[in-house]
Amino acid sequence: MAAAVTDHVRRVWRAVAWYVNGVTGQSRYTAYVTHERERHPDREPLTEREFWRAHYAQQDADPGARCC
């Protein structure tokens, strides 16, 4: 019984963490790093700070690409 409750709590926690990462955009950086390491192993991925700077610079340069 306790194991079932523990498993349920873990699943709920993972779902909440997945949702929060998606809402905050953290999943974008994680996906970027995964892509860079798989497709371009010879180059170092941007730091998280550099990634977000480049991301927002791109949004500013092309405001039609975002919703608002």
N, CA, C and O atoms as a Tripos MOL2 file, in Angstrom:
@<TRIPOS>MOLECULE
protein
  272   271    68     0     0
PROTEIN
NO_CHARGES

@<TRIPOS>ATOM
      1 N           0.8210   -1.1940    0.0000 N.3       1 MET1
      2 CA          0.0000    0.0000    0.0000 C.3       1 MET1
      3 C           0.8630    1.2560    0.0000 C.2       1 MET1
      4 O           0.6170    2.1840   -0.7700 O.2       1 MET1
      5 N           1.8790    1.2840    0.8680 N.am      2 ALA2
      6 CA          2.7590    2.4570    0.9440 C.3       2 ALA2
      7 C           3.5310    2.6410   -0.3610 C.2       2 ALA2
      8 O           3.7780    3.7670   -0.7920 O.2       2 ALA2
      9 N           3.9040    1.5370   -0.9790 N.am      3 ALA3
     10 CA          4.6380    1.6260   -2.2470 C.3       3 ALA3
     11 C           3.7600    2.2290   -3.3390 C.2       3 ALA3
     12 O           4.2430    3.0020   -4.1660 O.2       3 ALA3
     13 N           2.4850    1.8840   -3.3450 N.am      4 ALA4
     14 CA          1.5690    2.4370   -4.3450 C.3       4 ALA4
     15 C           1.3930    3.9350   -4.1460 C.2       4 ALA4
     16 O           1.3490    4.6930   -5.1150 O.2       4 ALA4
     17 N           1.2930    4.3570   -2.9030 N.am      5 VAL5
     18 CA          1.1540    5.7890   -2.6040 C.3       5 VAL5
     19 C           2.4220    6.5240   -3.0130 C.2       5 VAL5
     20 O           2.3550    7.6000   -3.6060 O.2       5 VAL5
     21 N           3.5760    5.9480   -2.6990 N.am      6 THR6
     22 CA          4.8500    6.5570   -3.0650 C.3       6 THR6
     23 C           4.9730    6.6830   -4.5810 C.2       6 THR6
     24 O           5.4080    7.7170   -5.0870 O.2       6 THR6
     25 N           4.5960    5.6440   -5.2970 N.am      7 ASP7
     26 CA          4.6410    5.6980   -6.7640 C.3       7 ASP7
     27 C           3.7150    6.7760   -7.3090 C.2       7 ASP7
     28 O           4.0690    7.4960   -8.2420 O.2       7 ASP7
     29 N           2.5360    6.8810   -6.7280 N.am      8 HIS8
     30 CA          1.5840    7.9100   -7.1720 C.3       8 HIS8
     31 C           2.1400    9.3080   -6.9250 C.2       8 HIS8
     32 O           2.0450   10.1770   -7.7920 O.2       8 HIS8
     33 N           2.7160    9.5270   -5.7540 N.am      9 VAL9
     34 CA          3.3020   10.8330   -5.4270 C.3       9 VAL9
     35 C           4.4350   11.1510   -6.3990 C.2       9 VAL9
     36 O           4.5530   12.2880   -6.8550 O.2       9 VAL9
     37 N           5.2570   10.1770   -6.7170 N.am     10 ARG10
     38 CA          6.3490   10.3870   -7.6780 C.3      10 ARG10
     39 C           5.8140   10.7750   -9.0510 C.2      10 ARG10
     40 O           6.3370   11.6870   -9.6900 O.2      10 ARG10
     41 N           4.7720   10.0820   -9.5040 N.am     11 ARG11
     42 CA          4.1920   10.3990  -10.8090 C.3      11 ARG11
     43 C           3.6030   11.8040  -10.8330 C.2      11 ARG11
     44 O           3.7650   12.5380  -11.8080 O.2      11 ARG11
     45 N           2.9230   12.1700   -9.7600 N.am     12 VAL12
     46 CA          2.3540   13.5160   -9.6810 C.3      12 VAL12
     47 C           3.4700   14.5480   -9.6680 C.2      12 VAL12
     48 O           3.3880   15.5610  -10.3630 O.2      12 VAL12
     49 N           4.5140   14.2990   -8.8840 N.am     13 TRP13
     50 CA          5.6370   15.2360   -8.8080 C.3      13 TRP13
     51 C           6.2940   15.4090  -10.1720 C.2      13 TRP13
     52 O           6.6030   16.5330  -10.5690 O.2      13 TRP13
     53 N           6.5120   14.3120  -10.8920 N.am     14 ARG14
     54 CA          7.1090   14.3930  -12.2280 C.3      14 ARG14
     55 C           6.2200   15.1790  -13.1840 C.2      14 ARG14
     56 O           6.7170   15.9540  -14.0010 O.2      14 ARG14
     57 N           4.9190   14.9830  -13.0860 N.am     15 ALA15
     58 CA          3.9950   15.7150  -13.9550 C.3      15 ALA15
     59 C           4.0310   17.2080  -13.6520 C.2      15 ALA15
     60 O           4.0250   18.0290  -14.5690 O.2      15 ALA15
     61 N           4.0690   17.5590  -12.3810 N.am     16 VAL16
     62 CA          4.1420   18.9760  -11.9940 C.3      16 VAL16
     63 C           5.4600   19.5770  -12.4730 C.2      16 VAL16
     64 O           5.4740   20.6840  -13.0110 O.2      16 VAL16
     65 N           6.5590   18.8650  -12.2840 N.am     17 ALA17
     66 CA          7.8700   19.3590  -12.7240 C.3      17 ALA17
     67 C           7.8940   19.5310  -14.2400 C.2      17 ALA17
     68 O           8.4280   20.5210  -14.7390 O.2      17 ALA17
     69 N           7.3240   18.5800  -14.9760 N.am     18 TRP18
     70 CA          7.2540   18.6860  -16.4350 C.3      18 TRP18
     71 C           6.4720   19.9280  -16.8400 C.2      18 TRP18
     72 O           6.8910   20.6620  -17.7350 O.2      18 TRP18
     73 N           5.3480   20.1650  -16.1900 N.am     19 TYR19
     74 CA          4.5120   21.3200  -16.5100 C.3      19 TYR19
     75 C           5.2370   22.6280  -16.2130 C.2      19 TYR19
     76 O           5.2460   23.5380  -17.0420 O.2      19 TYR19
     77 N           5.8390   22.7210  -15.0450 N.am     20 VAL20
     78 CA          6.5500   23.9470  -14.6600 C.3      20 VAL20
     79 C           7.7070   24.2090  -15.6130 C.2      20 VAL20
     80 O           7.9220   25.3510  -16.0210 O.2      20 VAL20
     81 N           8.4520   23.1780  -15.9730 N.am     21 ASN21
     82 CA          9.5550   23.3520  -16.9250 C.3      21 ASN21
     83 C           9.0510   23.8430  -18.2740 C.2      21 ASN21
     84 O           9.7120   24.6530  -18.9240 O.2      21 ASN21
     85 N           7.9100   23.3700  -18.6950 N.am     22 GLY22
     86 CA          7.3470   23.8270  -19.9600 C.3      22 GLY22
     87 C           6.8720   25.2650  -19.9020 C.2      22 GLY22
     88 O           7.0980   26.0360  -20.8340 O.2      22 GLY22
     89 N           6.2170   25.6270  -18.8140 N.am     23 VAL23
     90 CA          5.6890   26.9860  -18.6700 C.3      23 VAL23
     91 C           6.8160   28.0040  -18.5520 C.2      23 VAL23
     92 O           6.7380   29.0880  -19.1310 O.2      23 VAL23
     93 N           7.8510   27.6650  -17.8130 N.am     24 THR24
     94 CA          8.9520   28.6080  -17.6030 C.3      24 THR24
     95 C           9.9270   28.6460  -18.7680 C.2      24 THR24
     96 O          10.7750   29.5360  -18.8310 O.2      24 THR24
     97 N           9.8240   27.6990  -19.6880 N.am     25 GLY25
     98 CA         10.7240   27.6810  -20.8320 C.3      25 GLY25
     99 C          11.9920   26.8790  -20.5980 C.2      25 GLY25
    100 O          12.8220   26.7580  -21.4990 O.2      25 GLY25
    101 N          12.1520   26.3360  -19.4120 N.am     26 GLN26
    102 CA         13.3560   25.5600  -19.1080 C.3      26 GLN26
    103 C          13.5110   24.3960  -20.0830 C.2      26 GLN26
    104 O          14.6320   24.0090  -20.4160 O.2      26 GLN26
    105 N          12.4060   23.8430  -20.5350 N.am     27 SER27
    106 CA         12.4940   22.7150  -21.4620 C.3      27 SER27
    107 C          13.1140   23.1290  -22.7950 C.2      27 SER27
    108 O          13.6950   22.2910  -23.4850 O.2      27 SER27
    109 N          13.0040   24.3940  -23.1690 N.am     28 ARG28
    110 CA         13.6320   24.8650  -24.4130 C.3      28 ARG28
    111 C          15.1470   24.7550  -24.3260 C.2      28 ARG28
    112 O          15.7940   24.2730  -25.2560 O.2      28 ARG28
    113 N          15.7070   25.1970  -23.2180 N.am     29 TYR29
    114 CA         17.1600   25.1260  -23.0660 C.3      29 TYR29
    115 C          17.6130   23.6680  -23.0070 C.2      29 TYR29
    116 O          18.6170   23.3020  -23.6170 O.2      29 TYR29
    117 N          16.8820   22.8470  -22.2820 N.am     30 THR30
    118 CA         17.2290   21.4310  -22.1860 C.3      30 THR30
    119 C          17.1880   20.7720  -23.5610 C.2      30 THR30
    120 O          18.0760   19.9900  -23.8980 O.2      30 THR30
    121 N          16.1690   21.0790  -24.3560 N.am     31 ALA31
    122 CA         16.0690   20.5280  -25.7130 C.3      31 ALA31
    123 C          17.2150   21.0270  -26.5810 C.2      31 ALA31
    124 O          17.7610   20.2730  -27.3860 O.2      31 ALA31
    125 N          17.5800   22.2930  -26.4190 N.am     32 TYR32
    126 CA         18.7040   22.8610  -27.1780 C.3      32 TYR32
    127 C          20.0010   22.1160  -26.8570 C.2      32 TYR32
    128 O          20.7380   21.7280  -27.7630 O.2      32 TYR32
    129 N          20.2740   21.9200  -25.5760 N.am     33 VAL33
    130 CA         21.5130   21.2410  -25.1750 C.3      33 VAL33
    131 C          21.5180   19.8070  -25.6980 C.2      33 VAL33
    132 O          22.5400   19.3300  -26.1920 O.2      33 VAL33
    133 N          20.3930   19.1230  -25.5920 N.am     34 THR34
    134 CA         20.2970   17.7550  -26.1080 C.3      34 THR34
    135 C          20.5740   17.7260  -27.6060 C.2      34 THR34
    136 O          21.3260   16.8770  -28.0850 O.2      34 THR34
    137 N          19.9720   18.6420  -28.3400 N.am     35 HIS35
    138 CA         20.1890   18.7240  -29.7870 C.3      35 HIS35
    139 C          21.6580   18.9890  -30.1100 C.2      35 HIS35
    140 O          22.2450   18.3130  -30.9550 O.2      35 HIS35
    141 N          22.2410   19.9630  -29.4400 N.am     36 GLU36
    142 CA         23.6450   20.3130  -29.7030 C.3      36 GLU36
    143 C          24.5660   19.1310  -29.4450 C.2      36 GLU36
    144 O          25.4710   18.8720  -30.2380 O.2      36 GLU36
    145 N          24.3540   18.4200  -28.3620 N.am     37 ARG37
    146 CA         25.2350   17.2930  -28.0210 C.3      37 ARG37
    147 C          25.0630   16.1280  -28.9830 C.2      37 ARG37
    148 O          26.0260   15.4220  -29.2840 O.2      37 ARG37
    149 N          23.8330   15.9200  -29.4720 N.am     38 GLU38
    150 CA         23.6010   14.8210  -30.4120 C.3      38 GLU38
    151 C          24.0650   15.1610  -31.8230 C.2      38 GLU38
    152 O          24.7040   14.3370  -32.4800 O.2      38 GLU38
    153 N          23.7540   16.3540  -32.2920 N.am     39 ARG39
    154 CA         24.0100   16.7270  -33.6850 C.3      39 ARG39
    155 C          25.3440   17.4210  -33.9110 C.2      39 ARG39
    156 O          25.9060   17.3470  -35.0040 O.2      39 ARG39
    157 N          25.8500   18.0890  -32.8950 N.am     40 HIS40
    158 CA         27.0880   18.8640  -33.0310 C.3      40 HIS40
    159 C          28.0220   18.5850  -31.8470 C.2      40 HIS40
    160 O          28.3150   19.4890  -31.0650 O.2      40 HIS40
    161 N          28.4880   17.3400  -31.7120 N.am     41 PRO41
    162 CA         29.3100   16.9970  -30.5460 C.3      41 PRO41
    163 C          30.6560   17.7220  -30.5090 C.2      41 PRO41
    164 O          31.3120   17.7620  -29.4680 O.2      41 PRO41
    165 N          31.0640   18.2910  -31.6380 N.am     42 ASP42
    166 CA         32.3620   18.9560  -31.6990 C.3      42 ASP42
    167 C          32.3270   20.3750  -31.1440 C.2      42 ASP42
    168 O          33.3820   20.9820  -30.9560 O.2      42 ASP42
    169 N          31.1540   20.9130  -30.8800 N.am     43 ARG43
    170 CA         31.1140   22.2740  -30.3460 C.3      43 ARG43
    171 C          30.3940   22.3110  -28.9990 C.2      43 ARG43
    172 O          29.4860   21.5280  -28.7230 O.2      43 ARG43
    173 N          30.8340   23.2400  -28.1910 N.am     44 GLU44
    174 CA         30.2740   23.4080  -26.8490 C.3      44 GLU44
    175 C          28.9530   24.1720  -26.9410 C.2      44 GLU44
    176 O          28.8960   25.2150  -27.5920 O.2      44 GLU44
    177 N          27.8830   23.6690  -26.2990 N.am     45 PRO45
    178 CA         26.6210   24.4090  -26.3280 C.3      45 PRO45
    179 C          26.7460   25.7410  -25.5820 C.2      45 PRO45
    180 O          27.6040   25.9080  -24.7150 O.2      45 PRO45
    181 N          25.8790   26.6710  -25.9380 N.am     46 LEU46
    182 CA         25.8470   27.9450  -25.2280 C.3      46 LEU46
    183 C          25.4920   27.7010  -23.7660 C.2      46 LEU46
    184 O          24.8140   26.7300  -23.4300 O.2      46 LEU46
    185 N          25.9610   28.5930  -22.9100 N.am     47 THR47
    186 CA         25.5080   28.5220  -21.5240 C.3      47 THR47
    187 C          24.0320   28.8990  -21.5060 C.2      47 THR47
    188 O          23.5090   29.4240  -22.4890 O.2      47 THR47
    189 N          23.3730   28.6350  -20.4060 N.am     48 GLU48
    190 CA         21.9530   28.9770  -20.3280 C.3      48 GLU48
    191 C          21.7470   30.4790  -20.4980 C.2      48 GLU48
    192 O          20.8050   30.9140  -21.1600 O.2      48 GLU48
    193 N          22.6180   31.2480  -19.9070 N.am     49 ARG49
    194 CA         22.5180   32.7080  -20.0280 C.3      49 ARG49
    195 C          22.6900   33.1500  -21.4860 C.2      49 ARG49
    196 O          21.9280   33.9790  -21.9830 O.2      49 ARG49
    197 N          23.6950   32.5910  -22.1640 N.am     50 GLU50
    198 CA         23.9260   32.9300  -23.5730 C.3      50 GLU50
    199 C          22.7500   32.4950  -24.4420 C.2      50 GLU50
    200 O          22.3500   33.2050  -25.3650 O.2      50 GLU50
    201 N          22.2020   31.3220  -24.1360 N.am     51 PHE51
    202 CA         21.0610   30.8170  -24.8910 C.3      51 PHE51
    203 C          19.8830   31.7760  -24.8080 C.2      51 PHE51
    204 O          19.2810   32.1160  -25.8270 O.2      51 PHE51
    205 N          19.5540   32.2120  -23.5950 N.am     52 TRP52
    206 CA         18.4000   33.1050  -23.4390 C.3      52 TRP52
    207 C          18.6570   34.4720  -24.0530 C.2      52 TRP52
    208 O          17.7410   35.0880  -24.5980 O.2      52 TRP52
    209 N          19.8850   34.9480  -23.9720 N.am     53 ARG53
    210 CA         20.2050   36.2200  -24.6390 C.3      53 ARG53
    211 C          19.9790   36.1070  -26.1400 C.2      53 ARG53
    212 O          19.3640   36.9850  -26.7450 O.2      53 ARG53
    213 N          20.4710   35.0380  -26.7370 N.am     54 ALA54
    214 CA         20.2970   34.8280  -28.1780 C.3      54 ALA54
    215 C          18.8180   34.6380  -28.5190 C.2      54 ALA54
    216 O          18.3410   35.1450  -29.5340 O.2      54 ALA54
    217 N          18.1130   33.9220  -27.6870 N.am     55 HIS55
    218 CA         16.6860   33.6730  -27.9050 C.3      55 HIS55
    219 C          15.8960   34.9830  -27.9180 C.2      55 HIS55
    220 O          15.0940   35.2230  -28.8190 O.2      55 HIS55
    221 N          16.1290   35.8200  -26.9180 N.am     56 TYR56
    222 CA         15.3980   37.0900  -26.8420 C.3      56 TYR56
    223 C          15.8560   38.0740  -27.9140 C.2      56 TYR56
    224 O          15.0550   38.8710  -28.4020 O.2      56 TYR56
    225 N          17.1210   38.0290  -28.2820 N.am     57 ALA57
    226 CA         17.6050   38.8860  -29.3700 C.3      57 ALA57
    227 C          16.9070   38.5060  -30.6740 C.2      57 ALA57
    228 O          16.5340   39.3780  -31.4590 O.2      57 ALA57
    229 N          16.7320   37.2070  -30.9050 N.am     58 GLN58
    230 CA         16.0250   36.7430  -32.1020 C.3      58 GLN58
    231 C          14.5680   37.1940  -32.0750 C.2      58 GLN58
    232 O          14.0290   37.6060  -33.1020 O.2      58 GLN58
    233 N          13.9340   37.1200  -30.9210 N.am     59 GLN59
    234 CA         12.5440   37.5840  -30.8130 C.3      59 GLN59
    235 C          12.4380   39.0750  -31.0980 C.2      59 GLN59
    236 O          11.5080   39.5170  -31.7740 O.2      59 GLN59
    237 N          13.3850   39.8470  -30.5860 N.am     60 ASP60
    238 CA         13.3670   41.2930  -30.8240 C.3      60 ASP60
    239 C          13.6070   41.6150  -32.2970 C.2      60 ASP60
    240 O          13.0230   42.5540  -32.8370 O.2      60 ASP60
    241 N          14.4670   40.8340  -32.9390 N.am     61 ALA61
    242 CA         14.7890   41.0710  -34.3490 C.3      61 ALA61
    243 C          13.6270   40.6880  -35.2690 C.2      61 ALA61
    244 O          13.4710   41.2680  -36.3440 O.2      61 ALA61
    245 N          12.8190   39.7200  -34.8550 N.am     62 ASP62
    246 CA         11.7040   39.2490  -35.6810 C.3      62 ASP62
    247 C          10.4390   39.1560  -34.8260 C.2      62 ASP62
    248 O          10.0110   38.0540  -34.4810 O.2      62 ASP62
    249 N           9.8370   40.2910  -34.4800 N.am     63 PRO63
    250 CA          8.6820   40.2650  -33.5750 C.3      63 PRO63
    251 C           7.4610   39.5500  -34.1500 C.2      63 PRO63
    252 O           6.5790   39.1550  -33.3870 O.2      63 PRO63
    253 N           7.3830   39.3740  -35.4400 N.am     64 GLY64
    254 CA          6.2620   38.6570  -36.0370 C.3      64 GLY64
    255 C           6.2800   37.1750  -35.7390 C.2      64 GLY64
    256 O           5.2780   36.4900  -35.9480 O.2      64 GLY64
    257 N           7.3990   36.6670  -35.2560 N.am     65 ALA65
    258 CA          7.5290   35.2400  -34.9860 C.3      65 ALA65
    259 C           6.9240   34.8420  -33.6420 C.2      65 ALA65
    260 O           6.8270   33.6510  -33.3430 O.2      65 ALA65
    261 N           6.5220   35.7990  -32.8410 N.am     66 ARG66
    262 CA          5.9100   35.4600  -31.5550 C.3      66 ARG66
    263 C           4.4500   35.8980  -31.5450 C.2      66 ARG66
    264 O           4.0110   36.6370  -32.4260 O.2      66 ARG66
    265 N           3.7330   35.4590  -30.5860 N.am     67 CYS67
    266 CA          2.2870   35.6890  -30.6110 C.3      67 CYS67
    267 C           1.8940   37.1110  -30.2300 C.2      67 CYS67
    268 O           0.9240   37.6340  -30.7780 O.2      67 CYS67
    269 N           2.5990   37.7460  -29.3270 N.am     68 CYS68
    270 CA          2.1100   39.0360  -28.8090 C.3      68 CYS68
    271 C           3.1080   40.1650  -28.9810 C.2      68 CYS68
    272 O           2.8290   41.2990  -28.5920 O.2      68 CYS68
@<TRIPOS>BOND
     1     1     2 1
     2     2     3 1
     3     3     4 2
     4     3     5 am
     5     5     6 1
     6     6     7 1
     7     7     8 2
     8     7     9 am
     9     9    10 1
    10    10    11 1
    11    11    12 2
    12    11    13 am
    13    13    14 1
    14    14    15 1
    15    15    16 2
    16    15    17 am
    17    17    18 1
    18    18    19 1
    19    19    20 2
    20    19    21 am
    21    21    22 1
    22    22    23 1
    23    23    24 2
    24    23    25 am
    25    25    26 1
    26    26    27 1
    27    27    28 2
    28    27    29 am
    29    29    30 1
    30    30    31 1
    31    31    32 2
    32    31    33 am
    33    33    34 1
    34    34    35 1
    35    35    36 2
    36    35    37 am
    37    37    38 1
    38    38    39 1
    39    39    40 2
    40    39    41 am
    41    41    42 1
    42    42    43 1
    43    43    44 2
    44    43    45 am
    45    45    46 1
    46    46    47 1
    47    47    48 2
    48    47    49 am
    49    49    50 1
    50    50    51 1
    51    51    52 2
    52    51    53 am
    53    53    54 1
    54    54    55 1
    55    55    56 2
    56    55    57 am
    57    57    58 1
    58    58    59 1
    59    59    60 2
    60    59    61 am
    61    61    62 1
    62    62    63 1
    63    63    64 2
    64    63    65 am
    65    65    66 1
    66    66    67 1
    67    67    68 2
    68    67    69 am
    69    69    70 1
    70    70    71 1
    71    71    72 2
    72    71    73 am
    73    73    74 1
    74    74    75 1
    75    75    76 2
    76    75    77 am
    77    77    78 1
    78    78    79 1
    79    79    80 2
    80    79    81 am
    81    81    82 1
    82    82    83 1
    83    83    84 2
    84    83    85 am
    85    85    86 1
    86    86    87 1
    87    87    88 2
    88    87    89 am
    89    89    90 1
    90    90    91 1
    91    91    92 2
    92    91    93 am
    93    93    94 1
    94    94    95 1
    95    95    96 2
    96    95    97 am
    97    97    98 1
    98    98    99 1
    99    99   100 2
   100    99   101 am
   101   101   102 1
   102   102   103 1
   103   103   104 2
   104   103   105 am
   105   105   106 1
   106   106   107 1
   107   107   108 2
   108   107   109 am
   109   109   110 1
   110   110   111 1
   111   111   112 2
   112   111   113 am
   113   113   114 1
   114   114   115 1
   115   115   116 2
   116   115   117 am
   117   117   118 1
   118   118   119 1
   119   119   120 2
   120   119   121 am
   121   121   122 1
   122   122   123 1
   123   123   124 2
   124   123   125 am
   125   125   126 1
   126   126   127 1
   127   127   128 2
   128   127   129 am
   129   129   130 1
   130   130   131 1
   131   131   132 2
   132   131   133 am
   133   133   134 1
   134   134   135 1
   135   135   136 2
   136   135   137 am
   137   137   138 1
   138   138   139 1
   139   139   140 2
   140   139   141 am
   141   141   142 1
   142   142   143 1
   143   143   144 2
   144   143   145 am
   145   145   146 1
   146   146   147 1
   147   147   148 2
   148   147   149 am
   149   149   150 1
   150   150   151 1
   151   151   152 2
   152   151   153 am
   153   153   154 1
   154   154   155 1
   155   155   156 2
   156   155   157 am
   157   157   158 1
   158   158   159 1
   159   159   160 2
   160   159   161 am
   161   161   162 1
   162   162   163 1
   163   163   164 2
   164   163   165 am
   165   165   166 1
   166   166   167 1
   167   167   168 2
   168   167   169 am
   169   169   170 1
   170   170   171 1
   171   171   172 2
   172   171   173 am
   173   173   174 1
   174   174   175 1
   175   175   176 2
   176   175   177 am
   177   177   178 1
   178   178   179 1
   179   179   180 2
   180   179   181 am
   181   181   182 1
   182   182   183 1
   183   183   184 2
   184   183   185 am
   185   185   186 1
   186   186   187 1
   187   187   188 2
   188   187   189 am
   189   189   190 1
   190   190   191 1
   191   191   192 2
   192   191   193 am
   193   193   194 1
   194   194   195 1
   195   195   196 2
   196   195   197 am
   197   197   198 1
   198   198   199 1
   199   199   200 2
   200   199   201 am
   201   201   202 1
   202   202   203 1
   203   203   204 2
   204   203   205 am
   205   205   206 1
   206   206   207 1
   207   207   208 2
   208   207   209 am
   209   209   210 1
   210   210   211 1
   211   211   212 2
   212   211   213 am
   213   213   214 1
   214   214   215 1
   215   215   216 2
   216   215   217 am
   217   217   218 1
   218   218   219 1
   219   219   220 2
   220   219   221 am
   221   221   222 1
   222   222   223 1
   223   223   224 2
   224   223   225 am
   225   225   226 1
   226   226   227 1
   227   227   228 2
   228   227   229 am
   229   229   230 1
   230   230   231 1
   231   231   232 2
   232   231   233 am
   233   233   234 1
   234   234   235 1
   235   235   236 2
   236   235   237 am
   237   237   238 1
   238   238   239 1
   239   239   240 2
   240   239   241 am
   241   241   242 1
   242   242   243 1
   243   243   244 2
   244   243   245 am
   245   245   246 1
   246   246   247 1
   247   247   248 2
   248   247   249 am
   249   249   250 1
   250   250   251 1
   251   251   252 2
   252   251   253 am
   253   253   254 1
   254   254   255 1
   255   255   256 2
   256   255   257 am
   257   257   258 1
   258   258   259 1
   259   259   260 2
   260   259   261 am
   261   261   262 1
   262   262   263 1
   263   263   264 2
   264   263   265 am
   265   265   266 1
   266   266   267 1
   267   267   268 2
   268   267   269 am
   269   269   270 1
   270   270   271 1
   271   271   272 2
@<TRIPOS>SUBSTRUCTURE
     1 MET1         2 RESIDUE 1 A MET
     2 ALA2         6 RESIDUE 1 A ALA
     3 ALA3        10 RESIDUE 1 A ALA
     4 ALA4        14 RESIDUE 1 A ALA
     5 VAL5        18 RESIDUE 1 A VAL
     6 THR6        22 RESIDUE 1 A THR
     7 ASP7        26 RESIDUE 1 A ASP
     8 HIS8        30 RESIDUE 1 A HIS
     9 VAL9        34 RESIDUE 1 A VAL
    10 ARG10       38 RESIDUE 1 A ARG
    11 ARG11       42 RESIDUE 1 A ARG
    12 VAL12       46 RESIDUE 1 A VAL
    13 TRP13       50 RESIDUE 1 A TRP
    14 ARG14       54 RESIDUE 1 A ARG
    15 ALA15       58 RESIDUE 1 A ALA
    16 VAL16       62 RESIDUE 1 A VAL
    17 ALA17       66 RESIDUE 1 A ALA
    18 TRP18       70 RESIDUE 1 A TRP
    19 TYR19       74 RESIDUE 1 A TYR
    20 VAL20       78 RESIDUE 1 A VAL
    21 ASN21       82 RESIDUE 1 A ASN
    22 GLY22       86 RESIDUE 1 A GLY
    23 VAL23       90 RESIDUE 1 A VAL
    24 THR24       94 RESIDUE 1 A THR
    25 GLY25       98 RESIDUE 1 A GLY
    26 GLN26      102 RESIDUE 1 A GLN
    27 SER27      106 RESIDUE 1 A SER
    28 ARG28      110 RESIDUE 1 A ARG
    29 TYR29      114 RESIDUE 1 A TYR
    30 THR30      118 RESIDUE 1 A THR
    31 ALA31      122 RESIDUE 1 A ALA
    32 TYR32      126 RESIDUE 1 A TYR
    33 VAL33      130 RESIDUE 1 A VAL
    34 THR34      134 RESIDUE 1 A THR
    35 HIS35      138 RESIDUE 1 A HIS
    36 GLU36      142 RESIDUE 1 A GLU
    37 ARG37      146 RESIDUE 1 A ARG
    38 GLU38      150 RESIDUE 1 A GLU
    39 ARG39      154 RESIDUE 1 A ARG
    40 HIS40      158 RESIDUE 1 A HIS
    41 PRO41      162 RESIDUE 1 A PRO
    42 ASP42      166 RESIDUE 1 A ASP
    43 ARG43      170 RESIDUE 1 A ARG
    44 GLU44      174 RESIDUE 1 A GLU
    45 PRO45      178 RESIDUE 1 A PRO
    46 LEU46      182 RESIDUE 1 A LEU
    47 THR47      186 RESIDUE 1 A THR
    48 GLU48      190 RESIDUE 1 A GLU
    49 ARG49      194 RESIDUE 1 A ARG
    50 GLU50      198 RESIDUE 1 A GLU
    51 PHE51      202 RESIDUE 1 A PHE
    52 TRP52      206 RESIDUE 1 A TRP
    53 ARG53      210 RESIDUE 1 A ARG
    54 ALA54      214 RESIDUE 1 A ALA
    55 HIS55      218 RESIDUE 1 A HIS
    56 TYR56      222 RESIDUE 1 A TYR
    57 ALA57      226 RESIDUE 1 A ALA
    58 GLN58      230 RESIDUE 1 A GLN
    59 GLN59      234 RESIDUE 1 A GLN
    60 ASP60      238 RESIDUE 1 A ASP
    61 ALA61      242 RESIDUE 1 A ALA
    62 ASP62      246 RESIDUE 1 A ASP
    63 PRO63      250 RESIDUE 1 A PRO
    64 GLY64      254 RESIDUE 1 A GLY
    65 ALA65      258 RESIDUE 1 A ALA
    66 ARG66      262 RESIDUE 1 A ARG
    67 CYS67      266 RESIDUE 1 A CYS
    68 CYS68      270 RESIDUE 1 A CYS
